[in-house]
Amino acid sequence: MEEEYYDKATRLLDIIYDLVESGQIDGPEALPFSIDTSGEISLHHVLDEELSKDSNRDLKGWVEVNIKDLF
């Protein structure tokens, strides 16, 4: 289980890095996600689109549960 966690964390961070480097996530409000006052996570729309691709679909649910721990 721990290996799977680290593999998914690495994949997510690689995706975020690529999106930032390509300028798709930029500007002063450029964070990959936000958390509202009730603790609900909202992914940046570009990250959400990337996670909806077939090659990344297995990450989407995992990200929603674990992204806070990574940042």
NORMOKA-V241274 format. One record per backbone hydrogen bond with DSSP energy under -1.0 kcal/mol. CO is the residue of the C=O (numbers start at 1). NH is the residue of the N-H. E is the energy in kcal/mol with one decimal. If there is no record, write none. Layout:
co:CO nh:NH e:E
co:CO nh:NH e:E
//
This chain:
co:1 nh:5 e:-2.2
co:2 nh:6 e:-2.3
co:3 nh:7 e:-2.4
co:4 nh:8 e:-2.5
co:5 nh:9 e:-2.6
co:6 nh:10 e:-2.4
co:7 nh:11 e:-2.2
co:8 nh:12 e:-2.6
co:9 nh:13 e:-2.6
co:10 nh:14 e:-2.3
co:11 nh:15 e:-2.2
co:12 nh:16 e:-2.7
co:13 nh:17 e:-2.5
co:14 nh:18 e:-2.4
co:15 nh:19 e:-2.3
co:16 nh:20 e:-2.4
co:17 nh:21 e:-3.0
co:18 nh:22 e:-1.9
co:19 nh:24 e:-1.9
co:19 nh:25 e:-1.3
co:20 nh:23 e:-1.4
co:27 nh:30 e:-1.7
co:29 nh:31 e:-1.8
co:32 nh:44 e:-2.7
co:34 nh:42 e:-2.7
co:36 nh:39 e:-2.2
co:40 nh:36 e:-2.4
co:42 nh:34 e:-2.5
co:44 nh:48 e:-2.8
co:45 nh:49 e:-2.1
co:46 nh:50 e:-2.2
co:47 nh:51 e:-2.5
co:50 nh:53 e:-1.0
co:53 nh:56 e:-1.8
co:56 nh:59 e:-2.2
co:59 nh:63 e:-3.3
co:60 nh:64 e:-1.9
co:61 nh:65 e:-1.2
co:62 nh:66 e:-2.4
co:63 nh:67 e:-2.6
//
